[in-house]
């Protein structure tokens, strides 16, 4: 098989898969043990032909989850958009690392261009930014920058003998904040989880008291991690009010905004005013395009406000002049100099092509459409007798439950409904826990989804609920 034949067959496979993503179940479910038996990964353990490799490709796709299926509601991402797929394919064919200008000149300039665009839209001045391997990484780098700023000997000497540093986050913040506290030597016990109000937002009175308690205990408060759309509820912490509290206390507190899920509302002036008022007063901000915007994973940015140069000062250690040499006016030419990782995938091309194809207005329209669909889904829940919202919708997330008859545990029923949908391949949807109660968590991240698809999903839920309840009644 020639290289031309390989590419020709590859694109036929890709096109067929794209065109049939909504055929059949979301996934051909098998338990891990059954799937291992089906795959027989150790068979023919010798060099194989391209024909054999394409057999493996077909096997992979046969058992893969169809994330472009209109009944896939399980994660904060879904189908990839076509301009972004073009970028992903080309970046793979061109095969380079985005760590230096000399190895990736075009992607370096593309990345700097969009960083500058996003700094301006966020209202960040004298700032800088980088692409990371996801908001978990962005949260880590932001916390590390804050740590090194408040404890300027930490990079060289570590934290030995210093008073404990204390960080504060929403009680429902992403678990990557715990990871960051662990990795940076802060200690997870010094990551204080702040109580939330009825909307899932960090309570300012509880935050202020926690900061004062830490200071009175001889510790050093240094970092506040606000969240722009929490993972389960989709709640937005009041960034502007948090920044005002920081200023009122007069402490050297770094305010970071984790916008992994809902941060890109900042692309819209109207939505930013509604959900992210005061963002321009924050010290850092991270957000993903690989979630609701259909950019293949991973595509994340971390922006820094008012402290140009702190990323390189924070991250760089050791002798690196064998790789990083270039200077571009007053900022590093080599983007790897400000990154945790050395090798950097060219993630910018897939976003750049999408940005040029859809424009900022197209990205905003996508966000607005998801908000409209989320509102429609909430309305369906509220008018369906068997269903109820566990908590009111804050933004994109719909947390609802199926009512349980007397004698049946509601949490067990909702877990069983979710599992039945998954194992049957009918639909994939997530679960969440709020105040000790289990909810079915519906996320809409597929632009192709229509109201009829949402109606179909809820009918699947009702059918599964009825089947489980009837079976329990006759057992």
C-alpha positions as CSV (number, residue, x, y, z in Angstrom):
1,X,0.0,0.0,0.0
2,X,1.5,3.3,-1.1
3,X,1.5,6.5,1.1
4,X,-1.2,7.9,-1.3
5,X,-3.3,4.8,-0.7
6,X,-2.9,5.1,3.0
7,X,-4.1,8.8,3.0
8,X,-6.9,8.0,0.6
9,X,-8.2,5.2,2.9
10,X,-7.7,7.2,6.0
11,X,-9.8,10.1,4.8
12,X,-12.5,7.7,3.6
13,X,-12.6,6.2,7.2
14,X,-12.8,9.7,8.7
15,X,-15.5,10.9,6.4
16,X,-17.6,7.7,6.9
17,X,-17.3,8.0,10.7
18,X,-18.2,11.7,10.7
19,X,-21.3,11.0,8.6
20,X,-22.6,8.1,10.7
21,X,-21.9,9.4,14.3
22,X,-25.7,9.6,15.0
23,X,-26.4,6.1,13.7
24,X,-27.0,3.5,16.3
25,X,-26.1,3.7,20.0
26,X,-23.8,6.3,21.6
27,X,-21.5,3.5,22.6
28,X,-21.4,-0.3,22.2
29,X,-21.0,-0.8,25.9
30,X,-19.0,-3.7,27.3
31,X,-17.6,-4.1,30.8
32,X,-13.8,-3.6,31.0
33,X,-13.2,-7.4,31.2
34,X,-15.5,-8.1,28.3
35,X,-13.9,-5.3,26.2
36,X,-10.4,-6.6,26.8
37,X,-11.6,-10.0,25.6
38,X,-13.2,-8.4,22.5
39,X,-10.1,-6.3,21.7
40,X,-7.6,-9.1,22.1
41,X,-4.9,-6.5,22.1
42,X,-2.0,-9.0,22.3
43,X,-3.0,-10.9,19.1
44,X,-0.6,-11.1,16.2
45,X,2.2,-9.5,18.3
46,X,4.5,-8.8,15.3
47,X,5.0,-6.1,12.7
48,X,1.7,-5.7,10.7
49,X,0.7,-4.3,7.4
50,X,-1.3,-1.1,6.8
51,X,-4.4,-3.3,6.1
52,X,-4.0,-4.8,9.6
53,X,-3.6,-1.3,11.1
54,X,-6.8,-0.2,9.4
55,X,-8.5,-3.2,11.0
56,X,-7.4,-1.8,14.4
57,X,-8.7,1.6,13.4
58,X,-12.1,0.0,12.6
59,X,-12.0,-1.8,15.9
60,X,-11.2,1.3,17.8
61,X,-14.1,3.2,16.2
62,X,-16.5,0.3,16.7
63,X,-16.2,0.4,20.4
64,X,-15.4,4.1,20.9
65,X,-17.9,6.6,22.4
66,X,-19.5,8.7,19.7
67,X,-19.0,12.1,21.3
68,X,-20.6,13.7,18.3
69,X,-23.8,11.8,18.8
70,X,-26.7,14.0,19.8
71,X,-27.4,11.9,22.8
72,X,-24.0,12.3,24.3
73,X,-24.4,14.7,27.2
74,X,-21.8,13.3,29.5
75,X,-19.0,15.9,29.4
76,X,-18.3,19.5,28.8
77,X,-17.2,18.8,25.2
78,X,-18.7,17.0,22.3
79,X,-18.3,17.1,18.5
80,X,-15.2,18.8,17.1
81,X,-15.8,21.6,14.5
82,X,-14.4,21.1,10.9
83,X,-12.0,24.1,10.7
84,X,-10.4,23.0,14.0
85,X,-10.1,19.4,12.7
86,X,-8.2,20.8,9.6
87,X,-5.9,22.6,12.0
88,X,-5.3,19.4,14.1
89,X,-4.6,17.3,11.0
90,X,-2.2,19.9,9.6
91,X,-0.3,20.4,12.8
92,X,0.2,16.6,13.0
93,X,1.5,16.4,9.4
94,X,3.8,19.4,10.0
95,X,4.9,17.7,13.2
96,X,6.9,20.2,15.3
97,X,7.1,21.4,18.8
98,X,5.7,24.9,19.7
99,X,8.4,25.5,22.3
100,X,10.7,27.7,20.2
101,X,10.3,30.3,17.4
102,X,12.9,28.6,15.3
103,X,11.1,25.2,15.4
104,X,7.6,26.7,15.1
105,X,7.7,30.3,13.7
106,X,4.2,30.5,12.3
107,X,2.4,28.9,15.3
108,X,4.5,31.1,17.7
109,X,3.2,34.3,16.0
110,X,-0.4,32.9,15.9
111,X,-0.3,32.1,19.6
112,X,1.1,35.6,20.5
113,X,-1.6,37.2,18.3
114,X,-4.5,35.4,20.0
115,X,-3.0,35.9,23.4
116,X,-2.9,39.7,22.8
117,X,-6.5,39.5,21.5
118,X,-7.7,37.7,24.6
119,X,-5.7,40.0,27.0
120,X,-7.5,43.0,25.4
121,X,-10.9,41.3,25.6
122,X,-10.4,40.4,29.3
123,X,-9.3,44.0,30.1
124,X,-5.8,42.8,31.2
125,X,-3.1,45.4,30.8
126,X,0.7,45.0,30.9
127,X,-0.1,41.3,30.9
128,X,1.0,38.1,29.2
129,X,-0.3,34.6,28.5
130,X,0.4,31.1,27.5
131,X,-1.3,28.0,26.1
132,X,-1.3,25.1,28.6
133,X,-2.3,21.5,28.7
134,X,-5.7,22.4,30.2
135,X,-7.1,24.5,33.0
136,X,-5.8,22.1,35.6
137,X,-2.3,23.1,34.4
138,X,-3.4,26.8,34.2
139,X,-4.6,26.7,37.8
140,X,-1.3,25.2,38.9
141,X,0.8,27.8,37.1
142,X,-1.3,30.6,38.5
143,X,-1.0,29.3,42.0
144,X,2.7,28.8,41.6
145,X,3.1,32.4,40.4
146,X,1.2,33.6,43.4
147,X,3.3,31.5,45.7
148,X,6.6,32.8,44.3
149,X,5.4,36.3,44.4
150,X,4.4,36.3,48.1
151,X,7.3,34.0,49.1
152,X,10.1,35.2,46.8
153,X,12.7,32.7,48.2
154,X,10.4,29.7,47.5
155,X,11.7,29.0,44.0
156,X,15.3,28.8,45.2
157,X,15.0,27.6,48.8
158,X,11.6,25.9,48.9
159,X,9.1,26.4,51.7
160,X,11.3,25.1,54.5
161,X,10.9,27.0,57.7
162,X,8.4,29.5,56.3
163,X,5.0,30.1,57.7
164,X,2.3,28.0,56.1
165,X,0.7,29.5,52.9
166,X,-3.1,29.4,52.7
167,X,-5.2,29.4,49.5
168,X,-9.0,29.8,49.4
169,X,-11.5,28.3,46.8
170,X,-15.2,27.7,46.3
171,X,-16.2,24.6,48.3
172,X,-17.4,23.2,44.9
173,X,-14.2,24.2,43.0
174,X,-12.5,21.7,40.7
175,X,-10.3,19.1,42.2
176,X,-7.3,20.4,40.3
177,X,-7.0,23.1,43.0
178,X,-6.3,20.3,45.5
179,X,-3.7,18.9,43.1
180,X,-2.0,22.2,42.8
181,X,-1.8,22.7,46.5
182,X,-0.3,19.3,46.8
183,X,2.2,19.7,44.0
184,X,3.4,23.1,45.2
185,X,4.0,22.1,48.8
186,X,1.1,24.2,50.1
187,X,-0.6,21.2,51.5
188,X,-4.2,20.3,50.9
189,X,-5.2,21.2,54.5
190,X,-4.1,24.7,53.6
191,X,-6.5,24.9,50.7
192,X,-9.6,26.3,52.5
193,X,-12.9,25.4,50.9
194,X,-15.3,28.4,51.3
195,X,-19.0,27.8,51.9
196,X,-21.3,28.7,49.1
197,X,-24.7,30.5,49.0
198,X,-27.9,29.0,47.5
199,X,-26.6,29.7,44.0
200,X,-23.3,27.8,44.5
201,X,-21.3,31.1,44.7
202,X,-18.5,31.6,47.2
203,X,-19.9,33.5,50.2
204,X,-17.9,36.8,50.8
205,X,-18.5,36.8,54.5
206,X,-17.2,33.2,54.8
207,X,-14.2,34.1,52.6
208,X,-13.3,37.2,54.7
209,X,-13.6,35.3,57.9
210,X,-11.4,32.4,56.6
211,X,-8.7,34.9,55.5
212,X,-8.7,36.7,58.9
213,X,-8.6,33.3,60.7
214,X,-5.6,32.2,58.7
215,X,-3.8,35.5,59.3
216,X,-4.5,35.4,63.0
217,X,-3.2,31.8,63.2
218,X,0.2,33.1,61.9
219,X,-0.3,31.8,58.3
220,X,0.0,33.7,55.1
221,X,-3.1,34.1,52.9
222,X,-1.8,34.3,49.4
223,X,-4.3,33.0,46.8
224,X,-8.1,33.1,46.1
225,X,-9.3,30.8,43.3
226,X,-12.7,32.0,42.0
227,X,-14.6,29.7,39.6
228,X,-16.4,30.8,36.4
229,X,-19.0,28.1,36.1
230,X,-18.4,25.3,38.6
231,X,-18.2,21.8,37.4
232,X,-21.5,20.5,38.9
233,X,-23.7,23.6,39.2
234,X,-22.3,25.9,36.6
235,X,-22.2,28.7,39.3
236,X,-20.1,31.9,38.8
237,X,-18.2,33.3,41.8
238,X,-18.6,37.1,42.1
239,X,-15.1,38.0,40.8
240,X,-15.5,41.8,41.1
241,X,-16.7,41.5,44.8
242,X,-13.8,39.2,45.6
243,X,-11.3,41.6,44.2
244,X,-12.9,44.4,46.1
245,X,-12.6,42.4,49.3
246,X,-8.9,41.7,48.5
247,X,-8.4,45.5,48.1
248,X,-10.3,46.2,51.3
249,X,-8.2,43.8,53.4
250,X,-5.0,45.3,52.0
251,X,-3.4,41.9,51.7
252,X,-1.1,40.7,49.0
253,X,-3.7,38.2,47.7
254,X,-3.6,36.9,44.2
255,X,-7.1,36.5,42.7
256,X,-7.3,33.8,40.0
257,X,-10.3,32.9,37.9
258,X,-10.8,29.2,36.8
259,X,-12.9,29.6,33.7
260,X,-12.4,26.1,32.4
261,X,-16.1,25.5,31.7
262,X,-17.7,29.0,31.5
263,X,-14.9,31.4,31.2
264,X,-15.3,32.1,27.5
265,X,-18.3,34.2,28.2
266,X,-15.7,37.0,28.4
267,X,-15.7,37.0,24.6
268,X,-19.1,38.8,24.8
269,X,-19.3,42.2,26.5
270,X,-22.9,41.5,27.5
271,X,-22.3,38.0,28.9
272,X,-19.1,39.2,30.6
273,X,-21.1,41.9,32.4
274,X,-23.6,39.3,33.5
275,X,-21.3,36.5,34.6
276,X,-17.8,37.9,35.0
277,X,-18.2,41.5,36.2
278,X,-14.8,42.6,37.6
279,X,-12.7,40.2,35.6
280,X,-10.3,43.0,34.7
281,X,-9.4,43.3,38.4
282,X,-8.3,39.7,38.7
283,X,-4.6,38.7,38.6
284,X,-5.0,35.7,36.3
285,X,-7.6,33.8,34.3
286,X,-7.7,30.4,32.6
287,X,-10.3,29.2,30.1
288,X,-10.7,26.3,27.6
289,X,-11.8,26.3,24.0
290,X,-11.9,22.5,23.8
291,X,-15.1,22.3,25.8
292,X,-18.2,24.1,24.4
293,X,-16.4,25.5,21.3
294,X,-15.6,22.3,19.6
295,X,-11.8,22.6,19.4
296,X,-10.1,19.2,19.6
297,X,-8.5,18.7,22.9
298,X,-6.5,20.3,24.3
299,X,-6.9,24.1,23.8
300,X,-6.5,26.2,26.9
301,X,-5.1,29.7,27.7
302,X,-3.8,31.2,30.9
303,X,-3.7,35.0,31.1
304,X,-1.8,37.1,33.6
305,X,-2.8,40.7,34.4
306,X,-0.4,43.6,35.2
307,X,2.7,41.4,35.7
308,X,4.3,40.9,32.3
309,X,7.4,38.6,32.8
310,X,6.2,36.7,35.8
311,X,5.6,33.5,33.9
312,X,9.2,33.1,32.8
313,X,10.4,34.2,36.3
314,X,8.0,31.6,37.8
315,X,8.5,28.6,35.6
316,X,12.1,28.8,34.3
317,X,14.9,27.1,36.3
318,X,18.3,25.8,35.3
319,X,20.4,26.3,32.2
320,X,18.2,26.4,29.1
321,X,20.3,28.4,26.7
322,X,20.7,25.4,24.5
323,X,17.1,25.7,23.5
324,X,15.7,29.1,24.3
325,X,17.7,31.9,22.7
326,X,15.5,34.3,20.8
327,X,14.2,37.6,22.0
328,X,11.2,39.5,20.5
329,X,11.4,43.1,21.4
330,X,10.6,43.1,25.1
331,X,9.2,39.6,25.5
332,X,10.6,36.1,25.0
333,X,10.4,34.9,21.4
334,X,10.2,31.2,22.6
335,X,6.9,30.3,24.2
336,X,8.3,27.2,25.8
337,X,10.3,29.5,28.1
338,X,7.1,30.3,30.0
339,X,5.6,26.8,30.0
340,X,5.8,23.9,32.5
341,X,6.4,21.4,29.7
342,X,9.3,21.6,27.2
343,X,7.7,19.9,24.2
344,X,4.5,21.7,23.3
345,X,1.9,20.4,20.8
346,X,0.9,23.0,18.2
347,X,-2.6,23.6,19.7
348,X,-2.9,27.1,18.3
349,X,-3.6,26.2,14.6
350,X,-6.9,24.5,15.2
351,X,-8.1,27.5,17.2
352,X,-6.7,30.1,14.8
353,X,-8.5,28.5,11.9
354,X,-11.8,28.4,13.8
355,X,-11.3,32.0,14.9
356,X,-10.8,33.1,11.3
357,X,-13.7,30.9,10.1
358,X,-16.4,31.8,12.7
359,X,-15.0,35.1,14.0
360,X,-15.5,36.3,17.6
361,X,-19.2,36.8,16.8
362,X,-19.5,33.1,15.9
363,X,-17.9,32.0,19.1
364,X,-20.3,34.2,21.1
365,X,-23.3,33.0,19.1
366,X,-22.3,29.4,20.1
367,X,-22.3,30.3,23.8
368,X,-25.6,32.1,23.5
369,X,-27.1,29.1,21.8
370,X,-26.0,26.8,24.6
371,X,-27.6,29.1,27.1
372,X,-30.8,29.0,25.2
373,X,-30.8,25.2,25.0
374,X,-30.0,24.9,28.7
375,X,-33.0,27.2,29.4
376,X,-35.2,25.0,27.2
377,X,-34.0,21.9,29.0
378,X,-34.7,23.4,32.4
379,X,-38.2,24.3,31.2
380,X,-38.8,20.7,30.1
381,X,-37.8,19.5,33.6
382,X,-40.1,21.9,35.3
383,X,-43.1,20.9,33.3
384,X,-42.6,17.2,33.6
385,X,-44.3,15.7,36.8
386,X,-41.8,12.9,37.2
387,X,-38.8,15.3,37.1
388,X,-37.6,18.1,39.3
389,X,-34.6,20.5,39.3
390,X,-32.4,19.7,42.3
391,X,-31.1,23.3,42.2
392,X,-32.1,26.2,39.9
393,X,-30.0,26.5,36.8
394,X,-27.2,29.0,37.1
395,X,-25.8,29.0,33.5
396,X,-25.1,25.9,31.4
397,X,-25.7,23.0,33.8
398,X,-29.0,21.3,34.4
399,X,-29.1,19.3,37.6
400,X,-32.3,17.4,37.8
401,X,-33.7,14.2,39.5
402,X,-36.4,11.6,38.7
403,X,-38.8,11.3,41.6
404,X,-38.8,8.0,43.5
405,X,-41.8,6.1,44.9
406,X,-42.1,5.5,48.6
407,X,-39.7,2.9,49.7
408,X,-37.1,3.5,46.9
409,X,-34.0,5.5,47.5
410,X,-34.0,8.5,45.1
411,X,-30.1,8.6,44.8
412,X,-30.1,4.9,43.9
413,X,-32.9,5.4,41.3
414,X,-31.1,8.3,39.6
415,X,-27.8,6.4,39.5
416,X,-29.6,3.4,38.0
417,X,-31.3,5.5,35.4
418,X,-28.0,7.0,34.3
419,X,-26.3,3.6,34.2
420,X,-29.2,2.0,32.3
421,X,-28.9,4.7,29.6
422,X,-25.2,4.3,29.4
423,X,-25.1,0.5,29.2
424,X,-27.9,0.4,26.6
425,X,-26.1,3.0,24.5
426,X,-29.3,5.1,24.5
427,X,-27.7,8.2,25.9
428,X,-24.6,9.2,28.0
429,X,-25.1,11.7,30.7
430,X,-23.3,12.6,33.9
431,X,-24.0,12.6,37.6
432,X,-23.3,15.2,40.2
433,X,-23.7,15.6,44.0
434,X,-25.0,18.7,45.6
435,X,-25.5,19.0,49.3
436,X,-25.3,15.2,49.6
437,X,-27.9,14.5,46.9
438,X,-27.3,12.8,43.6
439,X,-28.5,14.5,40.5
440,X,-28.4,13.7,36.8
441,X,-26.2,16.5,35.3
442,X,-27.1,17.4,31.7
443,X,-24.5,19.4,29.8
444,X,-25.2,20.6,26.2
445,X,-21.9,21.1,24.3
446,X,-22.9,19.9,20.8
447,X,-23.9,22.7,18.5
448,X,-26.0,20.4,16.4
449,X,-28.4,19.6,19.2
450,X,-31.9,20.8,18.7
451,X,-34.9,21.0,21.1
452,X,-36.2,17.7,19.6
453,X,-32.9,16.0,20.7
454,X,-33.4,17.4,24.2
455,X,-37.0,16.1,24.3
456,X,-35.8,12.7,23.1
457,X,-33.2,12.6,26.0
458,X,-35.8,13.3,28.6
459,X,-38.1,10.7,27.2
460,X,-35.2,8.2,27.5
461,X,-34.9,9.2,31.1
462,X,-38.6,8.7,31.8
463,X,-38.6,5.4,30.0
464,X,-35.6,4.2,32.0
465,X,-37.1,5.4,35.2
466,X,-40.4,3.7,34.6
467,X,-38.7,0.4,33.7
468,X,-36.6,0.4,36.9
469,X,-39.5,1.4,39.1
470,X,-41.8,-1.3,37.5
471,X,-39.1,-4.0,37.9
472,X,-38.6,-3.1,41.6
473,X,-42.4,-3.2,42.2
474,X,-42.7,-6.7,40.7
475,X,-39.5,-8.1,42.3
